[in-house]
Amino acid sequence: MSKFAIIETGGKQYKVSAGDKVMVEKLDVEAGSVFSFDKVLLTAEGENVTIGEPYVEGASVEGRVVRQARDKKKIVFKYHSKTRQHKKKGHRQPFTEVLIEKV
């Protein structure tokens, strides 16, 4: 029986289970500390599934913050033909890597 949950953080939804490493939008938490996700949309253990409306009451997912970092550089290139206009920009999105400990 696999136990998993679907959580919401940073405007995105993630399917997590114990032992997973998840890269989520940046959280204001130091590396090494424990963080609790309270916005749990769904929990499942085998055939037993609980769906929240919108969140499951009393459910939480605990994880330990592994590191705070920035993603690989994404190149943003805008080009307008016939006018000799171009703009090149780079962007590195900050993220938090979390190790899920308890669902």
PLY file of the C-alpha trace (Angstrom):
ply
format ascii 1.0
element vertex 103
property float x
property float y
property float z
element edge 102
property int vertex1
property int vertex2
end_header
0.00 0.00 0.00
1.45 3.31 -1.05
0.44 6.39 0.87
0.55 9.69 -0.99
-0.93 13.17 -0.90
-1.46 16.03 -3.30
-0.36 19.37 -1.84
-0.60 22.93 -3.07
2.21 25.44 -2.65
3.33 28.40 -4.72
0.25 28.17 -6.94
1.19 24.67 -8.09
0.12 21.16 -7.09
2.52 18.31 -6.29
1.94 14.58 -5.72
4.18 13.56 -2.81
4.86 10.52 -0.67
7.33 9.85 2.15
10.93 9.88 0.95
10.34 12.07 -2.13
12.50 15.11 -2.93
10.42 17.93 -4.38
11.53 21.25 -5.87
8.88 23.85 -4.98
8.64 27.61 -5.35
10.90 29.46 -2.91
9.84 29.25 0.75
11.11 31.66 3.42
12.61 28.87 5.54
16.26 28.12 6.32
17.92 24.92 5.10
17.74 22.06 7.60
14.51 23.17 9.26
11.16 21.36 9.18
8.28 22.81 7.15
4.63 21.73 7.27
2.37 21.94 4.20
-1.21 22.58 5.38
-2.90 22.88 1.98
-3.52 19.19 1.33
-5.98 18.59 -1.53
-6.10 14.78 -1.43
-4.77 11.91 0.67
-4.73 8.27 -0.36
-3.63 5.04 1.30
-4.41 1.98 -0.77
-8.16 2.04 -1.54
-8.89 4.67 1.14
-9.03 8.09 -0.62
-9.98 11.40 1.04
-10.73 14.37 -1.20
-10.85 17.87 0.28
-13.33 20.61 -0.48
-10.99 22.42 -1.24
-8.58 21.13 1.45
-8.62 18.04 3.68
-9.27 19.14 7.26
-6.62 18.18 9.80
-4.23 16.80 7.19
-0.67 18.03 6.81
2.53 16.94 5.11
5.87 17.45 6.86
9.14 17.92 5.06
12.71 18.95 5.80
14.23 21.76 3.72
17.33 20.36 2.00
18.54 23.53 0.25
17.67 26.92 -1.17
19.02 27.41 -4.69
18.38 28.84 -8.13
17.45 26.87 -11.24
19.42 26.72 -14.49
19.43 29.90 -16.55
16.55 30.31 -18.99
17.24 32.53 -22.00
14.51 35.00 -22.93
15.06 36.26 -26.48
12.70 38.73 -28.15
13.12 39.50 -31.84
11.25 41.78 -34.22
11.97 41.18 -37.88
12.52 44.01 -40.35
13.25 46.55 -37.56
16.60 45.18 -36.33
15.27 44.94 -32.78
16.30 42.14 -30.49
16.56 41.75 -26.74
18.36 38.94 -24.93
17.80 38.37 -21.24
18.53 35.59 -18.77
16.45 34.44 -15.78
17.21 32.06 -12.89
14.16 31.04 -10.85
14.78 30.52 -7.11
13.48 27.27 -5.62
13.45 25.27 -2.40
14.25 21.56 -2.36
12.20 19.69 0.26
12.56 16.08 1.44
9.10 14.76 2.39
9.27 12.95 5.74
5.69 12.29 6.82
2.36 12.26 4.97
0 1
1 2
2 3
3 4
4 5
5 6
6 7
7 8
8 9
9 10
10 11
11 12
12 13
13 14
14 15
15 16
16 17
17 18
18 19
19 20
20 21
21 22
22 23
23 24
24 25
25 26
26 27
27 28
28 29
29 30
30 31
31 32
32 33
33 34
34 35
35 36
36 37
37 38
38 39
39 40
40 41
41 42
42 43
43 44
44 45
45 46
46 47
47 48
48 49
49 50
50 51
51 52
52 53
53 54
54 55
55 56
56 57
57 58
58 59
59 60
60 61
61 62
62 63
63 64
64 65
65 66
66 67
67 68
68 69
69 70
70 71
71 72
72 73
73 74
74 75
75 76
76 77
77 78
78 79
79 80
80 81
81 82
82 83
83 84
84 85
85 86
86 87
87 88
88 89
89 90
90 91
91 92
92 93
93 94
94 95
95 96
96 97
97 98
98 99
99 100
100 101
101 102
